Amino acid sequence: MLKKIKYNILKPRNEKHPFHLVERSPWPFCVSWAVLAIVLSFVAHLKNLKYDYLGLKIFPPILLIFSVYRWFGDIITESRNNHTIQVRNGLKLGMKLFIVSEIMFFFSFFWAFFHSALSPSIWIGGIWPPLGIEPINPWGLPFLNTILLISSGVSLTWSHRALFSGHLLVVKDGLLMTILLGLTFSFCQSYEYKTASFSINDGIYGSVFYMATGFHGLHVFIGTVMLIVCLIRARREHFSRTQHVGFEISAWYWHFVDVVWIFLWIWVYVWGS
């Protein structure tokens, strides 16, 4: 007679396996459709094409926000009721692999930067930065942004450690401080773009600079949204010492963003100027 398989976890149902099988959901389809419609409207705007204002400019963003909100709610409910240790470990592994893919993504920008900077073409004057380009002072706003992101990493680590100690008030304060620092970084970067003497159309320097720093800014925005969700969940006491995967993977993502910015500041701003 086969022995019954035992797991050192609390299974929410009567399955004989430790994994959670998700139910059917309309939100992946809704999000996909909304993103496709937003991209099409953006392309139509660039091409100066006439398109339905209400159908492609207003409805898809509203649908995207609503679908993401409901999707997040379903996942949070599943995480509190059905996520076993094996499921949580799988989510952590997936986030680690995603961060590795993001490292490769930024590696391509650094490759393009060093390829152009170490052997500048005669078409850009044989020097780096190219002729006619006035680089941004790395000790101005970029240095301030570096301090902001490093400080945000410290405050997030402080909040993460407090979660293990059970100090929920400190967890919320640390998250709020990190979010404010991230928003300040985004504001400073947008001001830097407005006051820069070159644009993305100014040759290889402008292309590489704005692609690398711009995509990093996008990652900061996404990380800020993730931390805002974590703050809302912390206020609703969704996290505990043993179950806080959403908080943990958000912290990993934010620290990854911090490290990428340090490399960007050292090589693109300081060395590249």
Sequence and secondary structure as in RCSB ss.txt:
>XXXX:A:sequence
MLKKIKYNILKPRNEKHPFHLVERSPWPFCVSWAVLAIVLSFVAHLKNLKYDYLGLKIFPPILLIFSVYRWFGDI
ITESRNNHTIQVRNGLKLGMKLFIVSEIMFFFSFFWAFFHSALSPSIWIGGIWPPLGIEPINPWGLPFLNTILLI
SSGVSLTWSHRALFSGHLLVVKDGLLMTILLGLTFSFCQSYEYKTASFSINDGIYGSVFYMATGFHGLHVFIGTV
MLIVCLIRARREHFSRTQHVGFEISAWYWHFVDVVWIFLWIWVYVWGS
>XXXX:A:secstr
       SS  SSS SSS       SHHHHHHHHHHHHHHHHHHHHTT    HIIIIIHHHHHHHHHHHHHHHHH
HHHHHHT  HHHHHHHHHHHHHHHHHHHHHHHHHHHHHHHHHHS  GGGTTSSS TT     TTSHHHHHHHHHH
HHHHHHHHHHHHHHHT HHHHHHHHHHHHHHHHHHHHHHHHHHHH S  TTSHHHHHHHHHHHHHHHHHHHHHHH
HHHHHHHHHHTT   SS  HHHHHHHHHHHHHHHHHHHIIIIIIIIT 
